[in-house]
Amino acid sequence: MAQIFAEVLPPGASRSRICRRNTALTLTDLEGGANVSALLYRASDPLERYCMPDTLKAQHVSRLTAGVALYSDMGRVLASVTHDTCGWHDTITGHATAGHVAARWGAASYQEHRNDWRRSARDALLVELAKHGLGARDLVANVNFFTKVAVDEAGALRFVAGNSQAGAAVILRFELDTLVVLCSVPHPLDPAPAWSPRPVRLEIASVAAAGDADAVRRACAENGRGFAASEAALR
């Protein structure tokens, strides 16, 4: 892979960037215990965006890990998880709002606390979306990279501490040009008593296109159709 871009996403910060087809984004949890909330939109038409229900039901999964494709609401594959040393990334429990942050960790405004202020994931994502002409109506179910939430037989949700260790990494390969929106705010179910967002390294590199023998494409019959739909959109 030929590196194109690299930076550290600071704790509690946000970023957005268009990642082109045939590039890959590597996210690395630098300290352990990170959470990165992510939204994906097709760059050429942001009305097409990551669809959590279709992603899960098409592949009979409840979490993201290596070998899983991320579908759009048009049945196309936006991105594929090609490598993962963490093993579980949450898809079902959303992100924190300002009310949640204030209730759990206490409000801390920029005017009073400067760089130590606390911004919710909702507010951070909306700031990044606004840079691309998008807004609150464009918020959809997000991915929480590096976080695991278990569900028991009664349907109760449980945050699994220690899911991601320092150095854990996940690679997303993009099958279509994709607007990626990220923020490194703690997960809403994180029981930590202190506000403790963590830094994550971001690296973008050029990669080869997925061939017929690609592991994600061949993971299930539906993925083959999803990849074909993505490639048809390029013609």
C-alpha positions as CSV (number, residue, x, y, z in Angstrom):
1,M,0.0,0.0,0.0
2,A,1.2,3.5,-0.9
3,Q,0.4,6.0,1.9
4,I,-1.5,9.1,0.9
5,F,-2.3,10.7,4.2
6,A,-1.8,10.2,8.0
7,E,-2.7,12.0,11.1
8,V,-3.8,11.4,14.7
9,L,-7.5,12.1,15.5
10,P,-7.2,13.7,19.0
11,P,-9.4,12.6,21.9
12,G,-12.9,14.1,21.6
13,A,-12.2,15.4,18.1
14,S,-13.9,15.0,14.7
15,R,-12.8,14.7,11.1
16,S,-14.4,14.2,7.6
17,R,-12.8,13.3,4.3
18,I,-13.7,11.9,1.0
19,C,-12.0,8.5,0.6
20,R,-11.7,7.4,-3.0
21,R,-12.4,4.0,-4.5
22,N,-9.3,1.8,-4.3
23,T,-8.0,3.5,-1.2
24,A,-8.1,2.1,2.4
25,L,-8.4,3.8,5.7
26,T,-6.6,2.3,8.7
27,L,-7.8,3.2,12.1
28,T,-5.4,2.4,15.0
29,D,-6.4,2.6,18.7
30,L,-3.2,4.1,20.1
31,E,-3.9,3.7,23.9
32,G,-6.6,1.1,24.1
33,G,-10.3,1.7,24.9
34,A,-11.0,4.1,22.0
35,N,-14.4,4.6,20.4
36,V,-14.7,6.1,16.9
37,S,-18.3,6.9,15.8
38,A,-18.4,6.8,12.0
39,L,-20.9,7.7,9.2
40,L,-20.4,6.9,5.5
41,Y,-22.1,8.6,2.5
42,R,-21.6,8.1,-1.2
43,A,-19.5,11.1,-2.2
44,S,-21.2,11.7,-5.6
45,D,-24.7,11.5,-4.1
46,P,-24.8,11.8,-0.2
47,L,-28.5,10.8,-0.3
48,E,-27.1,7.3,-0.6
49,R,-25.5,6.4,2.7
50,Y,-24.4,3.5,5.0
51,C,-27.4,1.4,6.0
52,M,-27.0,-0.6,9.2
53,P,-30.1,-2.8,8.7
54,D,-29.1,-3.9,5.2
55,T,-25.5,-4.5,6.2
56,L,-26.5,-6.8,9.1
57,K,-29.3,-8.7,7.5
58,A,-27.5,-9.3,4.2
59,Q,-24.6,-11.0,5.9
60,H,-26.3,-12.4,9.0
61,V,-24.1,-10.5,11.4
62,S,-24.6,-8.1,14.3
63,R,-21.1,-6.5,14.3
64,L,-18.3,-5.5,12.0
65,T,-15.0,-7.4,11.7
66,A,-12.8,-8.6,8.9
67,G,-14.7,-10.0,6.0
68,V,-17.8,-7.8,6.4
69,A,-19.0,-5.3,3.8
70,L,-20.7,-2.0,4.6
71,Y,-23.8,-1.6,2.4
72,S,-25.5,1.6,1.3
73,D,-29.3,2.0,1.3
74,M,-29.2,1.3,-2.4
75,G,-27.7,-2.2,-2.1
76,R,-24.2,-1.2,-3.1
77,V,-21.1,-1.9,-1.1
78,L,-19.5,1.4,0.1
79,A,-16.6,-0.2,1.9
80,S,-15.2,-3.5,3.1
81,V,-13.4,-4.5,6.3
82,T,-10.3,-6.2,5.0
83,H,-8.3,-6.5,8.2
84,D,-9.1,-6.3,11.9
85,T,-7.1,-7.1,15.0
86,C,-9.9,-5.9,17.4
87,G,-12.5,-8.4,16.4
88,W,-15.8,-6.5,17.2
89,H,-17.1,-3.1,16.2
90,D,-20.5,-2.0,17.4
91,T,-23.3,-1.3,14.9
92,I,-26.4,-1.0,16.9
93,T,-26.2,1.4,19.9
94,G,-25.7,4.8,18.3
95,H,-23.8,7.8,19.7
96,A,-23.9,10.2,22.7
97,T,-26.0,13.4,22.7
98,A,-25.2,16.6,24.6
99,G,-27.8,15.6,27.2
100,H,-26.2,12.2,27.7
101,V,-22.7,13.7,28.1
102,A,-23.9,16.2,30.6
103,A,-25.8,13.6,32.6
104,R,-23.0,11.0,32.6
105,W,-19.8,13.1,32.8
106,G,-20.9,16.7,33.4
107,A,-21.2,19.6,31.0
108,A,-18.0,21.5,30.2
109,S,-18.3,24.3,27.7
110,Y,-15.5,25.7,25.5
111,Q,-16.0,29.1,27.0
112,E,-15.1,27.8,30.5
113,H,-12.8,24.9,29.7
114,R,-11.2,25.7,26.3
115,N,-9.5,22.6,24.9
116,D,-10.7,20.4,27.8
117,W,-14.4,21.0,26.9
118,R,-16.8,18.1,26.2
119,R,-18.6,17.9,22.9
120,S,-21.1,15.1,22.3
121,A,-20.7,12.8,19.3
122,R,-24.0,14.1,18.0
123,D,-22.7,17.7,17.9
124,A,-19.3,16.6,16.5
125,L,-20.9,14.7,13.7
126,L,-23.3,17.5,12.8
127,V,-20.3,20.0,12.6
128,E,-18.6,17.7,10.1
129,L,-21.7,17.1,8.1
130,A,-22.3,20.8,7.8
131,K,-19.0,21.1,6.0
132,H,-20.4,19.0,3.2
133,G,-23.9,20.7,3.0
134,L,-25.5,18.0,5.2
135,G,-27.4,18.3,8.5
136,A,-29.5,16.6,11.1
137,R,-31.8,15.0,8.7
138,D,-28.8,13.1,7.2
139,L,-27.9,11.4,10.5
140,V,-28.3,7.7,10.3
141,A,-27.3,4.7,12.5
142,N,-23.5,4.9,12.9
143,V,-20.7,2.4,13.4
144,N,-18.7,2.5,16.7
145,F,-15.2,1.3,15.8
146,F,-13.3,-0.5,18.7
147,T,-16.4,-0.9,20.9
148,K,-18.2,-4.1,21.7
149,V,-21.8,-4.2,23.1
150,A,-23.2,-7.6,24.1
151,V,-26.9,-8.4,24.1
152,D,-28.2,-11.0,26.5
153,E,-31.2,-13.3,25.9
154,A,-33.6,-10.7,27.5
155,G,-32.3,-8.1,25.1
156,A,-30.3,-6.1,27.7
157,L,-27.3,-4.3,26.3
158,R,-23.9,-4.5,28.1
159,F,-20.8,-2.5,27.3
160,V,-17.8,-4.9,27.1
161,A,-14.8,-3.2,28.7
162,G,-11.3,-4.0,27.3
163,N,-12.5,-5.0,23.9
164,S,-9.8,-2.9,22.1
165,Q,-6.2,-3.0,23.2
166,A,-3.5,-0.5,22.4
167,G,-2.4,-1.0,18.8
168,A,-5.6,-2.6,17.7
169,A,-6.3,-1.7,14.0
170,V,-9.1,-2.0,11.5
171,I,-8.8,-1.4,7.7
172,L,-11.7,-0.2,5.6
173,R,-11.2,-0.5,1.8
174,F,-13.5,1.7,-0.2
175,E,-15.4,0.3,-3.2
176,L,-17.0,3.6,-4.1
177,D,-15.8,7.2,-3.5
178,T,-17.1,7.7,0.1
179,L,-17.5,10.6,2.4
180,V,-16.3,9.4,5.8
181,V,-17.3,11.3,9.0
182,L,-15.5,10.4,12.3
183,C,-15.5,11.5,15.9
184,S,-13.5,10.1,18.9
185,V,-16.1,10.7,21.6
186,P,-16.8,8.0,24.3
187,H,-19.5,5.5,23.6
188,P,-22.9,6.3,25.2
189,L,-22.8,3.0,27.2
190,D,-19.2,3.4,28.4
191,P,-19.4,3.1,32.2
192,A,-16.1,5.0,32.9
193,P,-16.7,7.5,35.7
194,A,-14.4,10.0,34.1
195,W,-14.5,11.7,30.7
196,S,-11.7,9.8,28.9
197,P,-11.8,10.0,25.1
198,R,-8.8,8.3,23.4
199,P,-6.7,9.2,20.3
200,V,-6.8,7.2,17.1
201,R,-4.3,7.2,14.2
202,L,-5.8,7.6,10.8
203,E,-3.9,6.5,7.7
204,I,-5.1,6.4,4.0
205,A,-3.3,4.4,1.4
206,S,-3.9,3.4,-2.2
207,V,-4.8,-0.3,-2.7
208,A,-5.8,-2.6,-5.5
209,A,-9.4,-3.1,-6.4
210,A,-11.2,-6.2,-5.1
211,G,-10.9,-9.1,-7.6
212,D,-13.2,-12.0,-8.1
213,A,-11.4,-14.0,-5.4
214,D,-11.6,-11.3,-2.8
215,A,-12.5,-12.6,0.6
216,V,-15.2,-10.0,1.4
217,R,-16.8,-10.4,-2.1
218,R,-16.9,-14.2,-1.6
219,A,-18.0,-14.2,2.0
220,C,-21.7,-14.7,1.0
221,A,-23.8,-14.7,-2.2
222,E,-25.3,-11.3,-1.3
223,N,-21.9,-9.7,-1.1
224,G,-21.2,-10.8,-4.7
225,R,-24.3,-9.0,-5.8
226,G,-23.4,-5.9,-3.7
227,F,-20.0,-5.7,-5.3
228,A,-21.5,-6.1,-8.7
229,A,-23.9,-3.2,-8.0
230,S,-21.1,-1.0,-6.9
231,E,-19.1,-1.7,-10.0
232,A,-22.1,-1.2,-12.2
233,A,-22.5,2.3,-10.8
234,L,-19.1,3.2,-12.1
235,R,-20.0,2.5,-15.7
